[in-house]
Amino acid sequence: RDPERVAPEKPTGTLAEDKHVATLKVIQQYSKPIQKGLDDLKIEYDINRKTRVCLAILPEWDPSFPPYNIAKLAAAIKNAGYACKSFDVNVEAAYDYKHNNWDIDFDPWNPLRDWHWYEEPYYNDIHEHLSPLLDKFLDRIEEFNPDVIGFTLYYCNEAPTKYFAHKLKERMPHIKIIVGGPATHASYYKGEEIYDYVVNGEGEQPLLGLLAAIEARKEIEFDEDTGKTKMIRQPENQRYNLSTLPMPDYSDFDFKKYRFPNGALCEISRGCIAKCTFCEETHFWKYRQRNALSTLDEIEHMYYEHGTNVFWFIDSLVNGNLNELRAFCKGVAEKELDIAWTGYCRCDGRMDLDYYKDLAAGG
């Protein structure tokens, strides 16, 4: 954690070109062509788009890093030509709790206290302290005047999000509310009546398709129509090529308010190669690997643009493809990026001493 860290100066000219060529050579020893059966993310840009979009995450979630999911979605939305603004209400609330006296005898952002965010305890224990801040964000969103707002739902932020959605509809009856995220992925999840659309699965392409339909005022097909809420389910056999996703857009986030102001999230894969019977994720998220150069490009971008030198890979499994992970580490070392990173992996006997040395050299 380094609150004072500034972005280093990016190499230019011949030095940068030579490093890039050298990096490609070491990566090519391990990196392979992208796996088959993946769909590229299709972003159709139109300068004349009128639909205005907000993305938001409400408490409670870990405020250590800026929300990667929102930053990636914002980038896709802006690349399609829509006006988009992101709001991390969660980090602002955590910051407010830390710097103002909420007069409660527990830390709401302590993972062992997450049950306080369930609906009944939330209104008993937290809401009166949080609601003034929520009202301020309602004002800010109303000022931006979006046509659509998207919320990320976790099991521990459903109550504040539902409250916020109701207040938004009271102020802006025309607004369309879309929710997605882990809380919506269960097959039994039907959504709340206040939500207009639920995206079940990877959100990038369904969200772009939904925005295009809203822009054109066209009806689209839904997998389910449960009263007012429309359910958009990604086919279970569909997998997106992660290397075709745009760089995350963090322009609306203040890095200094996060626990790791010099940190960011990233992903090198989605899904898992294991078939553990107790894990729902391994059955829904079909495994696919981002190519090493794409991951390295994002890390380098964050390193020089934002001064980021600490990364948490949010993968279920960073070593699902040992060669691509090794290629990434070789690239980090070749470009001399002074970073540290962490992520989840499985024990694998193919990771010998030389492999661990490459991991260490790569951060």
N, C-alpha and C positions, 0 to 999 in steps of 0.2 A: 504494500500500500504506500503510495507516494503522492500526496496531495500537491506537491510543488513541481512535479515532473512536467517538462515541456517537450514538445515534439523535436526530435533531432533533425538536422538538415539532411534532406534527401540527396544522395549522390546524383550527379548529372554528367552529361557529356560522355567521353570515352570510357571513364571509370564505370559509369552505370551500365553502358552497353557491354563492356567486357564481363562485368559481374552477371548480367542477365544471360549471356551466352554460356558462361561457366555453370550457372545454375541449371540451365536446360540440359546440359550434358550429364550432370550428376543425377538429375531427376529421371532422365530417360532410361537410366539403368534399371529402374524399379517400376516406374509408372507405366501403366498399360492403357490401351484404348478403352474408352468408357464401355461399361457393360451394356449388353443388348436389352431391348424391351423397355427402354425408358422414354418418357414423353418430355420433349423440351417445353419449357415455359414460353408460351406465346404472348408477347406484349405488342398490341397494335396501337401505335401512337397516333393521336389526333389532336391537333392544336386547338380545335374548336370545341372541345369538351366543356360543358357548362356545370356538370354535377360536381358539388363540393363535398369532400369527405373528411371526416375526423376518425382517428383511431385512439383508443384509450384503454388503459389498464388501471383498475381501481384496487385499493387494498383488499386483502393482504397478500403480499408475495415478498420474496427476498429482495431487498433494495441494494444488493451488493453491486449489481451491474445494470446498465441501461437495457430495456427489454428488446432482446434480439428479434423476437417474432414481429413486433410492431415495426422495428426499423427495416426489416426485409419487406414487409407488406407495403410500407410507405414508399419504399423505393420502386416497387412494381407499379403502384398506383400513380406515382408521379411520372414514371417513364411512359405510362399510357396517356398522359396529358391532363390528368385530373388535378385540381387544387386539393392539397391534402395537408392536414395539420395533426400532429400527434401530441397526446397528453399523457404523461406518466403521473397520474394522480397518486399512485402508490408511493413513489419516492418523495413527493411533496408532503404527503401525510406523515411518512416516517421522519422526515426532516422537521416537520412541525411538532411532532411528538417529542423529538429529541431537544428542541430549542425552546419549547413552551411547555408549561406545566399542565398536563392533561388531568392531573389529580386522580390517577388510578394506580393500583398497587401491583401492577404487572406490566411487562413489556409486550405490547400487542404484536410485535414483530419477532418475538421469540418463538421458534418452531414448536416448542412444547406447549405454547399457549394458543395454538391455531384454532382450538375449539371455541374460543371466544368470538370467532368470526362467523360461526353458524348463526342462523337467523335469530333465534330467541335470545341467546347470550349476546349477540351483536347489539341488539336494540337495548338490552339491559345494561351492558357494560361499556360500549364503545361509541354508539351512534351520537350521543349528545356532544362528545368531544370532536368527532369527525365532521359532523354535518355543517358547521360554519365554513370549513374548507371546501366541502362539496358544493356549497352554494356559490362560492367564488368561481369554481370551475364551471358551474352551470352558466354563470355570467360570461365567462371567456368563450365558451363554446357557442353560446347564443350570439355573441359578437361576431364570431367567425361565420355564422349562419350556414352551417352545412346542410346538405340534403340527405346525407347518409352518415351514420356513425357506427363504427365497429368496436365491439368490446371483446377482450380476451377473458375467458372464464376459467377459473380454477375452482376447486372444491371450497377454498377458503375466501373467495371474494364474491360469491354469488349474491349474498344478502345486500352488500353495499351497491353492487351493480344493478340489481333489480330496483332498489330505491331510486338510484340515479336515473335509470331509464324511465321510470314513472314521472319523475320531475321534469325530465327533458320533453316528454310527450305533452305534459301540461303546458309547457312554454312554447313548444314547437310541434304542433300536432301533425305537421306534414312530414316530419323527419322519419326516415326508415332506419330501423335498428337491426343490426346484424351482430350475432354472437358466434364465436368459435373458440377453439382451445380445448384443453384436456377434459374439462367438465362436460363437453358436448359429445365426446367420442363414444360413450357407451350406447349400445343399441337401443336401450330403453329410454334414453334421454329424449324428451319431446319439447323442451323449451318452455318458457313462460309466455303467457298470452301477450304480454307487452312487447315481446320480441317479434319482429316481422319475419326475420330469416335466421335459420341456424345452419352454419356450415360445419359438416361432420367430415373430418379428414384434413388433408393438407389444404391450406386456405388460399394459396396464391392464385391458381387458375380459376377456381369457382368464384372467388371474389371479383376478379376482373370480368368474368362473364356476367355476373350479377350486376355490376356497375354499368356495363355496356347496355344491358337490358333496361335498367332504370333510366339511363341517359336517353335511350331510344323509345322509352315508354312501351316496351314490348313485353308480352307475357312469355315466361320461360317455363320449362317443364321442371317439376319437382318430384323427388322420390316419395315424399310424403307431404300431405297437407293436413295438419292437425289443428283444425279450427282456423285461427288467424295466422298461426306461425307456420311458415313453409320450411321444410327440411331439405337441405341440399347435401346428399351423401356422395362422397368420392367412391368410385368403384374400388373394391378391395384389391383387385389385381393391378391397379394403376400405380405407377411410380414415376415421380418427376426426376429429371436429370438435374441434380443440384448445381452442376457447373453452369447451367443456363440462367440461374437466378441472379438478379442484379446485386451490386454492393449494398449493404445496409445503409439506410439514411438516418443519421443521428442528429440532423440539423435542429430538431426541436427539444433536444435533451441537454441538460446542464450536468456534465460529467462530475463536477465538483460536489454534487449533492449525493453521490453514491458512495457506498462504503469503500469501494475501490475506484477512486477517481481516475486512475491510470489503467483501469481494467475494462474488458469487454467479453461478451460471449461470442462463440463461433461454433460451427459444426463442420465436421469432415465426412459425416455420413448420416443417414436416417435408417432406423430399423435395427435389426440384430440378426446375426447368422445362427444364433442358438434357437432351439425349439422348446424352451422350458415350458412345461405344462401349466405352471402357476402364473405365467406372465401373459397378460392380455396384449401387451405391446408387441410382442414378437409375432403374434398372429395377425395383427392389423397392419402394422408398419412393415411392409415388405422391404427387405434390406437393399440399399443402394449406396454406392460409394462416390463421393465427390472426387474429381481428379486432383492430384497433389498441387498442380500449378494454380488451379482456381483457388484452393484454400490458401496457398502461399500469397497470391495476389491480394486477397482480402486482409490477411495478417499484415502484409507490408503497407497496404493502404492505411490501416488503422495506426500502425506504428509511426508513420511519417505525418499523417494528417491530424491525428488526435493525441500523439504521444503515448499511445497504448502499448504497454509492454508486459501485461499480465492477461492471460486468456484462459477462460474456462470453456472447454468443449462440451456442449450439451448433449452429445451423442449418447445413445444407449451403450455404444461400444466403439471406442476409437480405434481398436485394433482388429476390427472385423476384416479388413484387408491389410495384411501386414506390409505388403509392398508399397501401397500408396501412403501409408503412415510413414514408412521409412523414407520414401521419396520426399515427403513434406519436410521431415526433419533434416534431411540432407540439404534441401533448399534453404532452410532457415540458417544452417551453419555456413553454407556457401555465401549467402548474402550478408552474413555477420549481423543478423538481427538479434539484439540483446534482449530476448524475451524469456518469460517463464510461462508454462502452460500446464494444465491438468485436465484430466478426464477419466471416465470409467473404462476399464478394460477387463478382459477375461485372461486367466492364466493360460499361457500357450507355450508349449515346449519348444516351438520353433524360434522363440525369442531367446537367442543365446547371448553370451557376453558381448560380442561385437554389436548385436542389435541394441542392447541396452546402452552401449557407449554412443551409438548414433542417436538414441533418444535423448541422452544427456546433452550431447552437443547441439541438439535441436531444441533445447529449452525444457 
